Amino acid sequence: NNRVAIIGSGSWATALAKILLETLPEIKWFMRNEDNIEQFKLYHHNPGYLRGVDFDTERIHFFSDINAIVQQSDTLIIAIPSAFLKETLKDLEYDISGKYVVSGIKGLIPEEKMVIGEYLHLTYGIPYENIGVLAGPCHAEEVALEKLSYLTVAGTDETRAEQFASLIRCNYIKASTTDDIWGTEYSSVIKNIIAI
């Protein structure tokens, strides 16, 4: 099923929304701030990030209720800073263990020192085969300008990883797949240390 939801409202979430709307007729989008949703609907762009990217808001179903959006979605893409993941999901009561959950987060859960996939597995009971990791040398600003970018979709269930990769491939996004979720997540964490 292609009931795809984005959780997050920053620049990377906005870039992912732009990518997904290249291949999907509509998406669902969770933003905690109701005022931001109203501003988005009024001006057809994210009021806080990548304001140069215009959206057809008729194709976006906005939510400020985390339980409502996960209940109505099959694939959840989490694109928020790792430090805010626990706060964002603190009101979640709906069982997401049967959803396909894709982490677009580069980092660790600070208190637990866990990568995102491990945290989702242990905290929400999501089987590893239902967890995907989205990573690569890709910047939100470059996506906004439709510059050629490359992404990797990692998942122990390679069929599902390939299905998700097909959703993000477009004329400016190339996507490959791997079954190594651990290597992909840790590489995303370590790359910033190497860069410094």
Secondary structure as UniProt FT lines:
FT   STRAND          4..7
FT   HELIX           11..20
FT   TURN            21..23
FT   STRAND          27..30
FT   HELIX           34..43
FT   TURN            51..52
FT   HELIX           57..59
FT   STRAND          60..63
FT   HELIX           66..71
FT   STRAND          75..78
FT   HELIX           82..84
FT   HELIX           85..88
FT   TURN            89..91
FT   TURN            97..98
FT   STRAND          100..103
FT   STRAND          108..109
FT   TURN            110..113
FT   STRAND          114..115
FT   HELIX           116..124
FT   HELIX           128..130
FT   STRAND          131..135
FT   HELIX           140..144
FT   TURN            145..146
FT   STRAND          149..155
FT   HELIX           158..168
FT   TURN            171..172
FT   STRAND          173..178
FT   HELIX           181..195
//
